C-alpha cells in the first residue's frame, strides 16, 4: 500500500513547529509536481504562437528552460529514474552532438543555433520529458484536451482565411504579408501553410483516436471532424492534401468499427468541401491554379540536383548546420526565391550532416515506426493517449510526418515539439510496480 510521504507537511497539520516549518519548505516542491504538466502545455502554447520578428521572441527559450527545470525537479521528488532509456535515445543524442559540433566550427550565427534547437534539441528533449511528465491518466487527459483546443483553433482560423473573414483571424500577424510566406493560404500562426497543414493532420488523427475512445462525442465530435477537411483544403498545399487523403484512405480500408466509419465520413466531407469550393468561381480558379502549378516543381528539381552535388563533395560529415541555403543560392541559377531550402528533410540531413547524420536520422525514423509494436510497452491506462487505441493510430501519424518531410524541411518548432511529445508518451513504459510506487502522482 502506497502512502503519501509528506501528508502532514503538505497540509500543515503537523503538531510541532518543525512540521509546520517543513510544510512551508515543501510547498515549492509540491507546486512543481502539480504544475509541471501545465508548464509543459504552456511551453507548447508558446511554441504555437511564437511570433517571428517580434521583440519577445526569446520567450520560447525561457519557457523551455523553465519546463526542463520543472520536469527534472518533479522526477527527482517522485524518485523517477533520470537516466534516459528506451529506443532512439542514442541516435538522437549522437545526431544532436554531431549538429552541435558542426555549428561550433562555424562563426556564431543566432539563426543557425535557433534551427539546431528547433530540429534537434527541443523535440528530442521533449521526447524524453514527455514520458516523465505525462505519466498519469489525469495528465494525459489534460494534454488531449489541450490538443483538441489547438485543433479547433487552427481549423477555425483556416476556414476564416478561406472565407475571407480576416476580422476573425487572431493573432493579427498571421495576415501580415511582410513576415513569413504563403500569405494567400491558410498558414495559421506558423506563417507557413505546410506547417499548418501537417499540424492539422496530426491533430485530426488525435481527434479520431478520441472519438474511438469515447473521449469526444456528440456535437463536439461532429464539428471538429467536419471542420478538419475544409481546413486541410484551405492550406492549398499538395503534400498536405496527399498525406491527409492517404491517411484517411488507409484507415478506412484497414480499420474496423467506429474508426473506419469516421475515416470514411472524413473522406466524404473532404469530397463535399472540394465540390463546394469548385462551385465558387474565385475559389475554383485558386484551387486549380495551385494544383496545376509547375514552377515550384522545376525549382525543387534544380535544388535537388545542386544538393546532391554538395553531398558528393562532403559525403561523410557534411557541410554543417545551415550551410546549405547560401550554397544552394549560389549554385541554382535562373530562379528567384525567398529561401533556398532543401525541400526534403532527409536530403538536408545528408548535405549538412553527411552519411553519418543520415544513418542516425533514418534510425530515428525507423524507431518511431517500431514504437507501436514494442512488446515492453505497458498500454494499460484505460482509454488515454497511452492506450491501445492510440497505439493503433501511431504508425499513421508517423507516416504523415515523414511523408511531408520528403517535401519540406521539418524546421517547424511546434510541429516537431508536438510530434516528439506524442512519441515520448508512446515510448514511455512503466512497470506496474513503479506505477504503484508513483501512485501519489495520480492527484496531479
FENTA-V513733 format. One record per backbone hydrogen bond with DSSP energy under -0.5 kcal/mol. CO is the residue of the C=O (numbers start at 0). NH is the residue of the N-H. E is the energy in kcal/mol with one decimal. If there is no record, write none. Layout:
BEGIN
CO:NH:E  CO:NH:E
END
This chain:
BEGIN
3:6:-0.8  5:9:-2.1  6:10:-0.8  7:11:-2.0  7:12:-0.8  7:13:-0.6  15:19:-1.7  16:20:-2.5  17:21:-2.4  18:22:-1.8  19:23:-1.6  20:24:-1.9  21:25:-2.2  22:26:-0.8  25:29:-2.7  26:30:-2.7  27:31:-2.2  28:32:-2.2  29:33:-1.9  30:34:-2.7  31:35:-1.9  34:38:-2.9  35:39:-2.1  36:40:-2.0  37:41:-2.5  38:42:-2.3  39:43:-2.1  40:44:-2.1  41:45:-2.0  42:46:-2.3  43:47:-2.0  44:48:-2.0  46:49:-0.6  48:50:-0.7  50:53:-0.8  53:56:-1.3  55:58:-1.8  56:59:-0.8  57:60:-0.6  57:61:-1.8  58:62:-2.5  59:63:-2.2  60:64:-2.4  61:65:-2.4  62:66:-2.1  63:67:-2.4  64:68:-2.2  65:69:-2.6  66:70:-2.7  67:71:-2.2  68:72:-2.4  69:73:-2.4  70:74:-2.3  71:75:-2.3  72:76:-2.6  73:77:-2.1  74:79:-3.3  75:78:-1.1  85:88:-0.9  87:91:-2.3  88:92:-2.5  89:93:-2.8  90:94:-2.5  91:95:-2.3  92:96:-2.3  93:97:-2.5  94:98:-2.2  95:99:-2.5  96:100:-2.6  97:101:-2.0  98:102:-1.8  99:103:-2.5  100:104:-1.1  102:105:-1.7  108:112:-1.7  109:113:-2.1  110:114:-2.4  111:115:-2.3  112:116:-2.1  113:117:-2.5  114:118:-2.4  115:119:-2.3  115:120:-1.5  116:121:-2.7  116:122:-0.6  119:123:-2.2  120:124:-1.8  121:125:-2.5  122:126:-2.0  123:127:-1.2  124:128:-2.8  125:129:-2.7  126:130:-0.8  127:131:-0.9  128:132:-2.3  129:133:-2.3  132:134:-1.7  135:139:-2.2  136:140:-2.1  137:141:-2.0  138:142:-2.1  139:143:-2.3  140:144:-2.5  141:145:-2.4  142:146:-2.4  143:147:-2.1  144:148:-2.1  145:149:-2.1  146:150:-2.3  147:151:-2.4  148:152:-2.5  149:153:-2.8  150:154:-2.4  151:155:-2.4  152:156:-2.5  153:157:-2.2  154:158:-2.3  155:159:-2.7  156:160:-2.1  157:161:-2.2  158:162:-2.3  159:163:-0.7  159:164:-2.4  163:165:-1.7  164:167:-1.8  165:168:-1.5  170:173:-1.5  171:174:-1.9  172:175:-1.2  174:176:-0.6  175:178:-1.1  181:184:-2.0  184:186:-1.4  186:189:-0.8  186:190:-0.5  186:191:-0.9  187:190:-1.4  190:180:-2.2  191:195:-1.8  192:196:-2.7  193:197:-2.6  194:198:-2.0  195:199:-2.4  196:200:-2.3  197:201:-2.5  198:202:-2.8  199:203:-2.2  200:204:-1.7  201:205:-1.7  202:206:-2.4  203:207:-2.3  204:208:-2.2  205:209:-2.0  206:210:-2.2  207:211:-2.2  208:212:-1.8  209:214:-2.4  209:215:-1.3  210:213:-1.1  216:219:-0.8  216:220:-1.1  217:221:-2.0  218:222:-2.9  219:223:-2.5  220:224:-2.3  221:225:-2.0  222:226:-2.0  223:227:-1.3  224:228:-0.8  225:229:-0.6  226:230:-2.3  227:231:-2.5  228:232:-2.3  229:233:-2.0  230:234:-0.7  231:234:-1.0  232:235:-1.6  233:185:-1.8  236:240:-2.3  237:241:-2.7  238:242:-2.4  239:243:-2.4  240:244:-2.7  241:245:-2.8  242:246:-2.4  243:247:-2.4  244:248:-2.4  245:249:-2.4  246:250:-2.1  247:251:-2.5  248:252:-1.8  249:253:-2.5  250:254:-1.9  255:258:-0.8  255:259:-0.6  256:260:-1.9  257:261:-2.8  258:262:-2.1  259:263:-2.4  260:264:-2.3  261:265:-2.1  262:266:-2.1  263:267:-2.4  264:268:-2.5  265:269:-2.5  266:270:-2.3  267:271:-2.4  268:272:-2.7  269:273:-2.3  270:274:-2.5  271:275:-2.5  272:276:-2.2  273:277:-2.6  274:278:-1.2  275:279:-0.5  276:279:-1.3  278:280:-0.6  279:283:-3.3  280:284:-2.2  281:285:-2.1  282:286:-2.7  283:287:-2.5  284:288:-2.4  285:289:-2.0  286:290:-2.3  287:291:-2.1  288:292:-0.8  293:296:-0.6  293:297:-1.9  294:298:-2.4  295:299:-2.3  296:300:-2.2  297:301:-1.8  298:302:-2.2  299:303:-3.0  300:304:-2.1  301:305:-2.0  302:306:-2.7  303:307:-2.3  304:308:-1.6  305:309:-2.1  306:310:-2.5  307:311:-1.9  308:312:-1.2  309:313:-1.6  313:317:-0.6  314:354:-2.8  315:355:-1.9  319:322:-1.6  322:326:-0.9  323:327:-2.9  324:328:-2.5  325:329:-1.4  326:330:-1.6  327:331:-3.1  330:332:-0.5  334:336:-0.5  338:340:-1.0  343:347:-2.4  344:348:-2.2  345:349:-2.1  346:350:-2.4  347:351:-3.0  348:352:-2.8  349:353:-1.2  350:318:-2.5  351:319:-1.9  352:356:-1.8  353:357:-2.2  354:358:-2.4  355:359:-1.8  356:360:-2.6  357:361:-2.8  358:362:-2.0  359:363:-1.7  360:364:-2.1  361:365:-2.7  362:366:-2.3  363:367:-2.1  364:368:-1.3  365:369:-1.9  366:370:-0.8  367:370:-0.6  368:371:-0.9  369:372:-1.2  370:373:-1.2  373:376:-0.6  376:378:-0.7  377:379:-1.5  379:381:-1.1  381:383:-1.0  383:386:-2.0  386:390:-1.6  387:391:-1.7  388:392:-0.9  389:393:-1.2  390:394:-0.6  392:395:-0.9  392:396:-1.7  393:397:-2.3  394:398:-2.2  395:399:-2.4  396:400:-2.2  397:401:-2.6  398:402:-2.5  399:403:-1.8  400:404:-1.5  401:405:-0.8  402:405:-0.9  403:406:-1.7  403:407:-1.5  404:344:-3.3  407:344:-1.1  407:409:-0.6  408:410:-2.4  410:412:-0.6  411:415:-2.5  412:416:-2.6  413:417:-3.1  414:418:-2.5  415:419:-2.5  416:420:-1.7  417:421:-2.1  418:422:-2.1  419:423:-2.2  420:424:-1.8  421:425:-2.3  422:426:-2.5  423:427:-1.6  430:434:-2.2  431:435:-2.3  432:436:-2.0  433:437:-1.8  435:438:-1.4  437:440:-1.9  438:441:-1.8  439:442:-1.1  440:443:-2.1
END
